[in-house]
Amino acid sequence: MSSFQSHNTQPAADFLNSLPRELRNKTQLPFADDSRHRWHYFPASMFPRAGISLGELNPKQKQLFFQLLRSSLSETGYAKTQQIISLENVLAEISGNYSMRDPEQYYAAFYGNPERGSLWAWTFQGHHLALNFTVANGKTSVAPRFLGANPATIKSGKRKGERTLAAEEDLGLQLINSLQNKQKAIFSERPPFDILTGNSAEAEPLQPVGIKLEELTVPNQELLLRLINEYLATMPEELAQKRFQNISNEELGEIRFAWAGGTKSGEPHYYRIQGKTFLIEFDNTQNSANHIHSVWRDFDGDFGRDLIRDHYQQSHHHRQTN
């Protein structure tokens, strides 16, 4: 189970309590609200989000919100999130479309009450960013997690050369190019246009293609585990370590690495890593292979489904034994 003791209840309460009633009513929704499972990585102008935007917050409220976000991610995860949001400024300059490319158009929504309930959730979403947090009985789940980057490498201007999600790309390329049996991992010469699971509310396991972890040499096994860790490292360290331990103990025999497309930097490519409980998808195919989409899906734990199930079982058991 992908959970750890939640330390973000107080920052969530502090942020919500800083909002005037009108804004609080807009951002705090019933736990069962349909929008909790609705997510996308399109800009807000193309896919409306629940909750309130950063642009609606005053400086103090924004500071409290980012304190909550920082407490809910690792330093690495928080830095990646900030970098993704800041790419909107680059896209605005390139396109001249400042209303569509707006770093203030990222939305926070809360489900349930962190101050009173033992079950609540919150989301932070916008262009190329979808983070979903579920808290049940003090344990937290962070899935699905989508991070994207456009441009993946900034080609001009004062931020020229800056790369977002570089490790996710570089480790994947390093791994495919270091395999003795590269062709066994490649399931298609042409990559899909996008991640195959898209913005689905639930992710099913994809076709088990590619090469199994246990078929790799020890150095390549370590490289594949480093790549998995790069995706886990977005979450708080305690949660990431616990999940990595569970994966290492229970599903190494089922993990597969699969590749599609070119194997050189600058060529459109896609990879996925699939285990018993999780799926990672990565693609860099659009904008001349300078536009990354990456996602972590939990088959049982997206939107905290495993935690919620346990919560209701415990509540039911508690009622029966009292």
Order of alpha helices (4+ residues) and beta strands (2+ residues): alpha-alpha-beta-beta-alpha-alpha-beta-beta-beta-beta-alpha-alpha-beta-beta-alpha-alpha-beta-beta-beta-alpha-beta-alpha
